[in-house]
């Protein structure tokens, strides 16, 4: 990757203003001189480098008109940043335009050496504290592998190794769920690294336009230490808080038909932006370029990325998990052992999607002793007590009396009123205990 390409992708597609927001308890007062200097710096930046030249005069005039009207005459830097952000967004209709008051971020960005040193320092501050944005990995029922990406961080020569570990983890799954709900964006270098695992090498993934400069191409990587996962069942969770670089990944999945998008439509912020320090303690986000996808010949600016399967953001994971299990079980070449595993996991996934409530009077009637095991009714809940075991809460899974056992994924209990059936994952028949 060339130096130009590295610099461009290092900060491209960032929108997560909240990550760089104010962190101080008592912001200092902003003087008239400081306000004027900050606004002049913002105006100069837009006049020189905003991605759409025809919009530069309109944005500048809006800022100057607001200044003349006294709209920015406040000593509170947080209020000043909020009002400037509001005017930038309302005039430019660009979700990558914002100003945040962040003294600590400003100090890092303004003291770092080099043209892109400030931006890289800001990234490092975030990436190292949150495992480069890869914040959660788990094995769901039926060997469906789950990865939560909070933000698309990228540090050269460091983040790739973290992704390699995550990709090896995903690769051993029967299906993959990648969760980018609430992901405000980040570096396109991370998006390219991730999506390369699901595609052929050296495929044009995105082109970036900046003024009259020649387009810069992002192509899928040829060498991936963890190997590729082409054809792996892929489910990506999205919502209205997924933005920018997160949308770029979702857009790739949609346009290249790599998997299903589950949830709700995304923000609609496609432009590439830079983060610039503005004295005395601000961070300015300004769009300098825009992406063009090779399939659509366009991008998702202003329209977002639509899901292939709509679901409430709060249930998107359960919807994806249940769908993955259903499709895995329906495959013709699936083994009998795996089909049983998928069916076991599907019951749990369905129970999360459609929680079952059982009348307290019925629960009380089910409480009894069954062999050496007892079921007690306490505070509206059934509890299972087995010899030499801690009591475990029973949670209804189906209306006919199937219960999950707290902390024991491989055991379930069915209470018929006359018997207790102990069902174990992978076992052919349940153990039946008569009511005593």
N, C-alpha and C positions, 0 to 999 in steps of 0.2 A: 504494500500500500504506500503510495507516494506521500511525501510530507504534506502536500497541499490537501490530499484526500484525508490524511490523518487529522489535520487541523480542522477541516470542514466537518468531519463526522464526530469530532470530539465533543462538540456542544450542540450540533444540529438537532432540531426537533425537540428542544426542551420547552416545557410549559409550566412545570410544577412550581409556580410562584410561592406556594405555601412552604416549600422546602427551604426557601431563602427568605422567608418572612421575618418580621420583627421578633426578636427574642429577648430584648431588654425589658426590665420591669418598669423603669421610669425614663422614657425618652427625653432627651434634652430639648430645649426650646430652639426653634428655627428662626433665625433673624431674617429681616427683609433682604439683607445683602446675600445671605446664604440661599434664600429662595430664588432670588434673581439669578445668581450664578448657576444654581442647579438647573433652572429652566433654560438658561442660555445654552448650557451643555447639552441638554436634551434636544433642543431645537437644532443645534449644529449637527448632532448625530443623525437626526432624521433627514436633514437637508442633504447629507452626504451619502447615507447608506441604506435608507429604507428600500425594501425589495421592489415596491411599485413606485417608480419615479413620478407618475401622474398624481399620486396621492400625497406626495410630500408637501406641496403648498397648502393643501386643505388641512392637513394635520397641524402644520406650523401655525396657520392662521387661527385655528381653533385654540391652540395653546396660548397664543398672544392675546386673543380676544378674551379668554378667561382670565388672563393676567390683568388686562386693563379693567375688567369688571370687578376686580377684587376677589374673585373666586378662590384664588390661591393665598390670600392674605390671612394666613393662620400660622401660629407659632408651633403648632403640633405637627411634627414631621409625619406621623402616621396619617393624619387627616390630609396633609399635602399630597402624600403618595396615593391615597385613595382617590382624591379628586383628579389628579393627573391621569391615573389609570382609567378612571371612568371616561374621561374625555378622549383618551387615546383609543379605547375600545369602541366608543360610540361613533367616532369619526372614521377610524380605519376599518372597523368591522373585522378585526384581526385578533384572534384570541391569544396570540403570542406577544401582544403589546401590554406591558405593565411596568409599574414602578413600585418597588418595595423598600421600606425602611429597615435596613439590616446592617447595623454598625459593625458587627463581627464579620459578616460576609464581605462588607466593603473593605474592612481592614485587610482581610486575606487577599481579595481581588486586586486591591490597589498596591499592595506591597510585593506581590509576586512578579518575578522578572519575566521578560519575554512578551511577544505579541499575544500569545494565548495563555500565558502563565497564570493570570488571574482566574480565568475560567477553569483551567486544570486544577488549580488549588481549591476552588469551590467544589469541584467534582470529588476531589480526594477527601475533603472534609465529610461529604455525604457517604461516599462509597465505603470507606473503611469502617464506619460505624454501623452499617447495615448490610454487611456481607455482600457488597456490590449490588444491592437491590434484590438478591435472591434470598428471601426471608423465611421461606417455609417449604419443606419437602416431606411427603408422607406417602405411605402405601395404603390405598383405600381397598375396600373389599373387592375380591376378584382380581387382585393384582393390577388394579388401575393406579398408575403413578400420578401424583399431584405435585405441581410446582407453583409456588406463589412468587410472582415478580412484582415487587412494590414499585420499583423504578428501574429504568434502563441505564444504570451507571456504566461507565467505561473508563478504566485506567489502563493505558498501554502497558503491555507486558505483565499485567497482574490480573485483570478481570477475566481474561480468556481461560486461565487455569481454574477459576471458580466455576465458570460455565461448563468446562470439561467434566468436572466432578458431577455437576447436576445432570448433564446429558448422559453420562454413564448410568446414573441412577434411573433416569427415565427409560433408557434403552432396554432395561430388563423387564419393563412392564408389558402387559397385554394391550393396554391403551394408555394414552397420556392426556391429562387435563392440565392446561396452563392457565393460571388465573391472573389476569391483568386488570381486574376491577379496581378502580381507584388509583391506577397507575397514571401519574400525570405526565409521563414522558421521560426524556433523557437523551442518550447518545445513540445516533443511528448505527454506530459501529457495533453496539450491543445487539441491535435488531438484526443486522446483517449476520452476525455470528450465530445468533439463535436460529434464524430461519434457514441458514445454510444446511443445518442438520436434517431438514425435511425436503431438500431439493437436490437436483443434480449440481455438480460443480460448474463454475464459470458461466452462470446464467445471469443475464442482466436483471437486477432486482429493482433498481430505482435510478433515475437520473436527477441531478440537482442543478437548477438554473440559478445563476446569480448575475443580474444585469446583462452586460454584453460579453461576459466571460464564456468560454466554451463550456458545454455541459460536463459535469463531473459524474462519472458512472459508479454505481455501487453494484458489484457483481458477487455472486455467491462464492464462498471460499473453496479452494481446491483441496486443501489439507485440513482435516478435522481430527484432532487426537482421539476423540471419543467415537469417531465413526458416524455414519449417517443413519437416519431412521425413516427413509423414504417408505411410504405406505403404512406407517404406524398410524392406527386410529387416533386422530388428534381432535381435541375439543378445547376451545379457547373461550374463557369467560370474560365478557365485556359489560360495561355499563356507562352511564352518562358522565362518570368521572374519569374514564379512560381517555387520554388525550395524547396528541402529538406522536412521539416515538411509539407509544403503546398502540396508537391507531395505525401507525405504519406497519407494525407486526400483524395486527388484525386485518389490515388491507391486503397484505401479502397472502395471508391465509385465505382470504376471500377470492382475490383475483387469480391466484395460482391454484385454487381449489385443493388446498392442502388438508382441510378439515372443516369442522363445524364451528360457527360462532354462536355462542349461547348467552343470552341476557338481553340487554337493551342497547339502543343506538349510542354511539360514542359522541364526544364533544364536537368534533369538526374543526380541529386545529392542525393544519398541515404544514404551514410555513416553517422554515428553519430560522432559528434565532440565536442571537449572541447575548451574553450577560456582561454588562459594562458597569464599572463603579462610577457613581456620580456623587461628588462631594456635597454635603459633609458625611453622609452615611447611607447612601441609597444604592440599590442595584436596579439598573434599567434593562429590561428585555426588549429587544428590537429585532424584527424579522429582516433578514438580509437575503434570503433565497427561498426557493420553493421546489418541492419534489414533483416529478412526473413519473407515473408508473408505466412500465412498458406494455401492460395489457390494456388498461383503460385509457391510456394517453392523457390521464388527468390525475387528480388526487381527491382527497376527502375534505378539503377546506370548506367550511361553512355548512356541510351536509352531514358529516360524520360517517361512520361505518355501521351499516345495519346488520343485526344478527340474522343468521339463517334460521335460528329457532328462538323465538321470543320467550323470555322467562323473567320473572321478578328477580332483580339483582340479589335479593336475599335467598333465593332458592336456585340460582343458576348452577351452583355446584351440584346440588342433589339431582337436578334435571340432567345435567351432563353425565353424572355417575350412573344414573338409572338407564339412560340411553346407551351408554357405552356397554353396560352389562347385557342389555337386551340384544344389541347388535353382535356382541361377541358370542353369545349363546346361540344366535341364529346362524353362525358360520357353519358350513357343511363339514369342514375338516376339524372341528373342535373335538377334543377328547371327552369321553364320558366323565372323567374326573374333573376336568375344567368346567364342564357344563353344570355339574353339581355345585362347584364352587361359585359359579356365576349366579345360580339360582339362590343360593344361601345369601350372597351379598345383595342380590336384587330385593329381597324381602326387606332388608335393613334400609336400603336406599328408598324404597317405596314408603316405608314407615316414616322416614324423615320428611318426605314430600307431603304425605297425608297422615298427620299424627292422629292416632286413635285415642279416644276417650271412653273409658268404661265407667258406668255408674257406680258410685261408692257402695251402694247396697249390694251390687253383684260382687264387687271386690271382697267385701266382708264375707260373703258366702263361700268364696274360694279359699279363704284363710283356714288352714287346718294342718294336721300332721300327716305326712306321707312317708311311711317307713321311718328311716332315721332323719329325714329332712322335714323341716317345718316351714310353713308360709304364714307370716304374721301381717295383720293389718294395722298400720300406724299412720296417723295424720293423713289419711286419704291415699296411702300408698301401700302396696304389698312389698314385703321384704322376705327374701329367701335366706334361711339359716341352715347350713350344712355342718356336720361334725368337723371341728378343728378349722373352720373357716370364718372369716368376718362376715357379718350379715351383708347382703347385697340387695340393692333396690331392684325391683322388677318393673320394667317399663313396657306398657302394651305396644305390640307391633301389629296385631291384626284383631279384628272384632271378635273372632272365634276363640280368643283366649291364649294366643301366643305372646310370650313376653321375652324381652331381652334381659340379660343378667348383667348388672352393672359390673364393669371392669373385667368381664369374661366374654370376649368376642366369640369364642368357639363353643359357647353353651347357650341354649335357649330352653325355656320352660313353657309347656302347654298345660293349662289347667282346665279340665273338663267339668269339674265339680265332683267327680267320682275318683278321678286318677290324676296323677302328675306324670307328664311325659318329659323326660330329660333328653333333649335333642343335641347331639354333638356334631360339629362341622365335619363332614366327610364320612360320618357313620351311616350305615345302611338303615338300621332300625333304632327307634328311640328306646330308652330304658323306661319301663312303665312301673310306677309306684302307686299302689292302691291307697285310698284315703283311709286313715286309721282313726 
